[in-house]
Amino acid sequence: MTIGHHLDNATLLQYASGELDEAFIIVVAAHIAMCDACRQAAHGAEEIGGGLLADSDTADLSAGAFEQLMQKLDQDPSEQASATRPQKMDAASDVPAPLVRHIGPRLDAIRWKTVAPGVRKHDIKKASPAGSSLYLLHIAPGMAVPEHGHGGAELTLVLSGTYSDAFGAFSRGDIADLDEYVEHQPFVEGEIPCICLVATEAPTRFKGIINRLFQPFIGI
Amino acid sequence: MQAVLLVENLKNDVAPVSLAQEHILLVASISSSQDRTAFNDLFRFYGPRIKSIMLKSGASHDLAEDLVQIVMMTVWRKAKQFAPERGSAAAWIFTIARNARIDHLRRGTSQPYLDIDELEITSDEPNGEDNAIAAQRAEIVAAALKKIPADQREIIEQAYMESISQSEIAKKLNVPLGTVKSRMRLAYAKLKDSLEDLK
């Protein structure tokens, strides 16, 4: 798979440092599952965490902290985890691994809700209902989503089909990493619908007023 | 077996060994022979550092102590899954601490990170060459971190060590969010360049 659109380096650092919220971590992880280059880059960003940890200040541990840990290990002598993969991957799955537990292994089994002519949506349940929203969009061929800005950052990962906007064509595995200042007008080319995974930052109240003006168009 | 030999070399001072190399060998020794002395060495180095970053991230004293126990327990349990082709021992332990911080301090979930780890698991035994490259990567990043400008280092430290979001960092430093992002990109680009020189 040739992936032409990758994660912004600032987003990679947020992923590695652990400051993204759940919806964004899932979209980044789904892209990383498909993109070798960004997976390597994420490991590079994690190496920064290692460097800072090794160079960190220290805080004294309570006396006997190590003995306490060894005691716990002795009381619960669970085996060390093995180095082999615990479960077999579903070869027929067209859903990246970090997304399977949320939407199941197949895109053609998703239940959609029509939100506008030619635009269907599937809200994804997260472990925590708070924070950014996470959903799938199913956009029919020939459809253009009206030009819109965002109340906050937005990550869009294409899972099937192709859409185009001012930034180019986006196909399976490509990710659009947009901040709140960007406006775009995605258009679905070709004969097949485009299915995207989207994380949208919860808009602040002030931005929400502007955002709501666009909501009737796309229901997002 | 190889790991044991390397540890023997280490003890006999056959060759000078960097901290990054030493830590990789300690993990290898925990993995191959449940070596509690090696685990104690690793605990003495990382325990107080993990506690420090948990305190900086807003944990109470008691929670920070508990998180050290949780992180080091995971290090022991998952030692066999340490893969030097992904990074150094310090980077691996950082990711375990990061995940514990998300799960127990931020009330989030580290599951997507675990899903990626699982994707990458291979049954190959780590070999000496992978270990050497991983140690070199850690040394290159440590050297590069010393060279990046103070304003970039400050932002990176707040993100990694205190887990403050980019918009919160912007507010705290009273600079636009775009400035925080561009300093992050600059810092990362430098580190990435030095890592690519290794390939």
HADDOCK unambig.tbl for C-alpha pairs under 7 A between the chains (distance, minus, plus):
assign (segid A and resid 9 and name CA) (segid B and resid 185 and name CA) 5.63 0.50 0.50
assign (segid A and resid 10 and name CA) (segid B and resid 181 and name CA) 5.66 0.50 0.50
assign (segid A and resid 10 and name CA) (segid B and resid 184 and name CA) 5.80 0.50 0.50
assign (segid A and resid 10 and name CA) (segid B and resid 185 and name CA) 5.43 0.50 0.50
assign (segid A and resid 17 and name CA) (segid B and resid 98 and name CA) 6.98 0.50 0.50
assign (segid A and resid 17 and name CA) (segid B and resid 159 and name CA) 6.07 0.50 0.50
assign (segid A and resid 17 and name CA) (segid B and resid 160 and name CA) 4.58 0.50 0.50
assign (segid A and resid 17 and name CA) (segid B and resid 163 and name CA) 6.72 0.50 0.50
assign (segid A and resid 18 and name CA) (segid B and resid 98 and name CA) 6.06 0.50 0.50
assign (segid A and resid 18 and name CA) (segid B and resid 163 and name CA) 6.64 0.50 0.50
assign (segid A and resid 19 and name CA) (segid B and resid 163 and name CA) 5.52 0.50 0.50
assign (segid A and resid 19 and name CA) (segid B and resid 164 and name CA) 6.57 0.50 0.50
assign (segid A and resid 19 and name CA) (segid B and resid 165 and name CA) 5.56 0.50 0.50
assign (segid A and resid 22 and name CA) (segid B and resid 108 and name CA) 6.70 0.50 0.50
assign (segid A and resid 22 and name CA) (segid B and resid 109 and name CA) 6.86 0.50 0.50
assign (segid A and resid 25 and name CA) (segid B and resid 112 and name CA) 6.67 0.50 0.50
assign (segid A and resid 26 and name CA) (segid B and resid 112 and name CA) 5.75 0.50 0.50
assign (segid A and resid 29 and name CA) (segid B and resid 112 and name CA) 6.02 0.50 0.50
assign (segid A and resid 29 and name CA) (segid B and resid 113 and name CA) 6.91 0.50 0.50
assign (segid A and resid 29 and name CA) (segid B and resid 116 and name CA) 6.72 0.50 0.50
assign (segid A and resid 33 and name CA) (segid B and resid 116 and name CA) 6.47 0.50 0.50
assign (segid A and resid 43 and name CA) (segid B and resid 86 and name CA) 6.07 0.50 0.50
assign (segid A and resid 43 and name CA) (segid B and resid 87 and name CA) 6.52 0.50 0.50
assign (segid A and resid 44 and name CA) (segid B and resid 192 and name CA) 6.93 0.50 0.50
assign (segid A and resid 46 and name CA) (segid B and resid 91 and name CA) 5.64 0.50 0.50
assign (segid A and resid 46 and name CA) (segid B and resid 95 and name CA) 6.98 0.50 0.50
assign (segid A and resid 47 and name CA) (segid B and resid 87 and name CA) 6.38 0.50 0.50
assign (segid A and resid 47 and name CA) (segid B and resid 91 and name CA) 4.75 0.50 0.50
assign (segid A and resid 47 and name CA) (segid B and resid 138 and name CA) 6.55 0.50 0.50
assign (segid A and resid 47 and name CA) (segid B and resid 141 and name CA) 6.95 0.50 0.50
assign (segid A and resid 48 and name CA) (segid B and resid 141 and name CA) 6.39 0.50 0.50
assign (segid A and resid 49 and name CA) (segid B and resid 91 and name CA) 5.94 0.50 0.50
assign (segid A and resid 49 and name CA) (segid B and resid 94 and name CA) 5.84 0.50 0.50
assign (segid A and resid 49 and name CA) (segid B and resid 160 and name CA) 6.09 0.50 0.50
assign (segid A and resid 50 and name CA) (segid B and resid 90 and name CA) 4.32 0.50 0.50
assign (segid A and resid 50 and name CA) (segid B and resid 91 and name CA) 3.66 0.50 0.50
assign (segid A and resid 50 and name CA) (segid B and resid 94 and name CA) 5.35 0.50 0.50
assign (segid A and resid 51 and name CA) (segid B and resid 90 and name CA) 6.87 0.50 0.50
assign (segid A and resid 51 and name CA) (segid B and resid 138 and name CA) 6.51 0.50 0.50
assign (segid A and resid 51 and name CA) (segid B and resid 141 and name CA) 6.31 0.50 0.50
assign (segid A and resid 51 and name CA) (segid B and resid 142 and name CA) 5.23 0.50 0.50
assign (segid A and resid 53 and name CA) (segid B and resid 49 and name CA) 6.53 0.50 0.50
assign (segid A and resid 53 and name CA) (segid B and resid 90 and name CA) 7.00 0.50 0.50
assign (segid A and resid 53 and name CA) (segid B and resid 94 and name CA) 6.58 0.50 0.50
assign (segid A and resid 54 and name CA) (segid B and resid 90 and name CA) 6.47 0.50 0.50
assign (segid A and resid 56 and name CA) (segid B and resid 49 and name CA) 5.85 0.50 0.50
assign (segid A and resid 57 and name CA) (segid B and resid 49 and name CA) 6.10 0.50 0.50
assign (segid A and resid 57 and name CA) (segid B and resid 52 and name CA) 6.34 0.50 0.50
assign (segid A and resid 58 and name CA) (segid B and resid 48 and name CA) 4.73 0.50 0.50
assign (segid A and resid 58 and name CA) (segid B and resid 49 and name CA) 4.53 0.50 0.50
assign (segid A and resid 58 and name CA) (segid B and resid 52 and name CA) 5.34 0.50 0.50
assign (segid A and resid 59 and name CA) (segid B and resid 48 and name CA) 4.82 0.50 0.50
assign (segid A and resid 59 and name CA) (segid B and resid 49 and name CA) 6.44 0.50 0.50
assign (segid A and resid 59 and name CA) (segid B and resid 51 and name CA) 5.84 0.50 0.50
assign (segid A and resid 59 and name CA) (segid B and resid 52 and name CA) 4.92 0.50 0.50
assign (segid A and resid 60 and name CA) (segid B and resid 48 and name CA) 5.63 0.50 0.50
assign (segid A and resid 61 and name CA) (segid B and resid 48 and name CA) 5.97 0.50 0.50
assign (segid A and resid 61 and name CA) (segid B and resid 65 and name CA) 6.94 0.50 0.50
assign (segid A and resid 69 and name CA) (segid B and resid 69 and name CA) 6.28 0.50 0.50
assign (segid A and resid 80 and name CA) (segid B and resid 77 and name CA) 4.40 0.50 0.50
assign (segid A and resid 80 and name CA) (segid B and resid 78 and name CA) 6.21 0.50 0.50
assign (segid A and resid 81 and name CA) (segid B and resid 77 and name CA) 5.64 0.50 0.50
assign (segid A and resid 81 and name CA) (segid B and resid 78 and name CA) 5.31 0.50 0.50
assign (segid A and resid 81 and name CA) (segid B and resid 80 and name CA) 6.69 0.50 0.50
assign (segid A and resid 82 and name CA) (segid B and resid 80 and name CA) 6.04 0.50 0.50
assign (segid A and resid 82 and name CA) (segid B and resid 81 and name CA) 6.91 0.50 0.50
assign (segid A and resid 83 and name CA) (segid B and resid 80 and name CA) 5.37 0.50 0.50
assign (segid A and resid 83 and name CA) (segid B and resid 81 and name CA) 4.98 0.50 0.50
assign (segid A and resid 83 and name CA) (segid B and resid 121 and name CA) 6.84 0.50 0.50
assign (segid A and resid 83 and name CA) (segid B and resid 123 and name CA) 5.88 0.50 0.50
assign (segid A and resid 84 and name CA) (segid B and resid 121 and name CA) 6.59 0.50 0.50
assign (segid A and resid 84 and name CA) (segid B and resid 122 and name CA) 6.56 0.50 0.50
assign (segid A and resid 84 and name CA) (segid B and resid 123 and name CA) 5.47 0.50 0.50
assign (segid A and resid 85 and name CA) (segid B and resid 118 and name CA) 6.44 0.50 0.50
assign (segid A and resid 85 and name CA) (segid B and resid 121 and name CA) 6.00 0.50 0.50
assign (segid A and resid 97 and name CA) (segid B and resid 115 and name CA) 6.60 0.50 0.50
assign (segid A and resid 98 and name CA) (segid B and resid 112 and name CA) 5.32 0.50 0.50
assign (segid A and resid 98 and name CA) (segid B and resid 115 and name CA) 5.41 0.50 0.50
assign (segid A and resid 98 and name CA) (segid B and resid 116 and name CA) 6.91 0.50 0.50
assign (segid A and resid 128 and name CA) (segid B and resid 108 and name CA) 6.94 0.50 0.50
